[in-house]
Amino acid sequence: KDLDLEVYRRWPGIHSDAVKDVLVLPGETRIVTCSLDTNVMELELERDFHVVHSAHKSGVHSLAYNDDFRLIFSAGFEYHVNCWVVGQAHSAPTRLEDPACPHAAPLLGVQVVPGTPQLLTVDAQGLAKVWDLRMLRAVHTFNVQRTEGTSAVSASGTQAQEVYHSFAFMPECQILCCNSNKDSYLYEYQGMEIQSEPLKVHGDLAPMVACELHEASATVVTAAGTDLALFDTRTGVMKRLMPAAIADDISCLHVNAAG
């Protein structure tokens, strides 16, 4: 049966380009949006009020929030994270940058580690960082590594640098998952450090387009071409490969609670 839903509130023209991420602030009637127009917006649901955070020079596509510090974090095509205090309009953000070993590629996103003062960032070249929000500085850095025999080679036969397109942190099983076109790397997250060797790398499928976690069974489901693959997050071992799951290439994937 179709649901008869009404629009609760509309903000026409609040962004001038595509909205890429939305946060709901816990315990408040406020959401946060970010856009390719470079702006981060706090939007009040109960009244006609919004706060504009404007400091990014390029599009913004990822948001995170830490309730203990009441800080919003935004990341996009720049090489740093901007840190905003909730509700403070027209204030300059704090930049999260690591001068000792900075990100040198666009960030894939930003994610808080629930129940901790920690923040995770990964860039398109596979540089991952753990940040301590009490000091607003990086406390651990590592590179997503390829295992032997899986290095990428370009059409000319020269070594090609691997490009990463997404990452996710799975707090239920303390796993960090970093994804490139063909490979998915699962790392155990241990306190403020990340295990230096991947639990599993798979590079035999077509370019991967989606990755979903099924929490109840501790399973990661990936989609590549027409294939689906299931991995155990505790061991990184592929549990099942379903070749040609559908006739056409898969473009998106969703796993519901029932699996």
Beta strands, then each sheet from edge to edge (+ up, - down):
strand 1: 19-24
strand 2: 30-35
strand 3: 39-44
strand 4: 50-54
strand 5: 60-66
strand 6: 71-76
strand 7: 81-85
strand 8: 94-96
strand 9: 107-113
strand 10: 118-123
strand 11: 127-132
strand 12: 137-143
strand 13: 164-170
strand 14: 175-180
strand 15: 184-190
strand 16: 193-194
strand 17: 208-214
strand 18: 219-224
strand 19: 227-232
strand 20: 238-242
sheet 1: 1+ 2- 3+ 4-
sheet 2: 5+ 6- 7+ 8-
sheet 3: 9+ 10- 11+ 12-
sheet 4: 13+ 14- 15+ 16-
sheet 5: 17+ 18- 19+ 20-
end
